[in-house]
Amino acid sequence: MFTLDQARSFVAVAEELHFGRAAERLNMTQPPLSRQIQKLERTVGVELLERDNRRVALTAAGQAFLQDARRLVIAAERAPDNARRIAAGQLGELRIGFTAASGFSLLGPMLGEISAQMPQVHVDLSEMVTSEQVVALLDGDLDLGLARPPFDETLFESALLFSEGLVVAVPSDHPLAQLNRSLTFEDLRDEPLIMHSPTKARYFYDLVVRMIDIEHKNVRHTVSQILTMIALVAAGRGIAFVPESAKLLGVSGVSYLRLPEVREDPVQLHAIWSRTSKNPALERLVSIVRGSLHDNDAE
């Protein structure tokens, strides 16, 4: 196996096409440089350079070998700095899971913050419901989840990212959208409902049935994604209880009505991560998130 010094020597000669200039570039004399090239050619088993007293030229094999030798030398030069930057969380990978609803509210600003403060960290995104995120975090397939409670606080550290209101989505031409007074639970009693799946959207299902006396005979459709609910509302299939950030979807033909009987901002989104994670990039992201939350509290 050839050495890194031999590869570095070959690159210098191949680029200079002159042993004297290559030796000067490498801060060495010409005889040991010639020996390095000879050893390299013996190891590789082919002639890489054609040389005589007047000229040095690359053989076809030398041209091919030069590309790989350059990559090897560059990688070797970058390796110590990369290791230091990875240890500092400046380089590496972050695998982030997110719920569909967080995708149109918080995810964009978070990715912008990562790009600004950790520009050389690669981000891999996976859309998952909270239960899937929990499994992936425990299996080591995710570094951070944007998830809904509850989750096991003995296994995960967390930070509450934000809370928002729960609103009623109704077709824009629905009589409820034309009321000249506050909406009440009684107004909804006989309305066809588009409900959250009790298995795939358990957080929202539990939240709604805990706060509102649902008439299950009125449930027309059961779905798992907020966007699907809003599309069905726009199509006149019923009304739905959705987080206030659903307005950001910009679906036409839908009005969003607050329920004064619902306490303010009951919908929560948390960042969660494994207590045993060793990813330096995650540690840096968590410090950024916590710093951002602290700044928001101070305002």
Buried (B, 14 or more C-beta within 10 A) or exposed (E): EBEEBBBBBBBBBBBBBBBEBBBBBBEBEBEEBBEBBEBBBEEBEEEBBEBEEEEBEBBEBBEEBBEEBBEBBEEEEEEEEBEEBBEEBBBBEBBBBBBBBBBBBBBEEBBEBBEEBBEEBEBEEBBBBBBBBBEBBBEEBBBBBBBBBEBEEEEBEBEEBBEBBBBBBBBEEBEBBEEEEEBEEEBBEEBEBBBBBEEBBBBBBBBBBEBBEBEEEBEEBBBBBBBBBBBBBBEEBBBBBBBBBBBEBEBEEBBBBBBEEBEEEBBBBBBBBBEEBEBBBBBBBBEBBEEBBEEEEEE
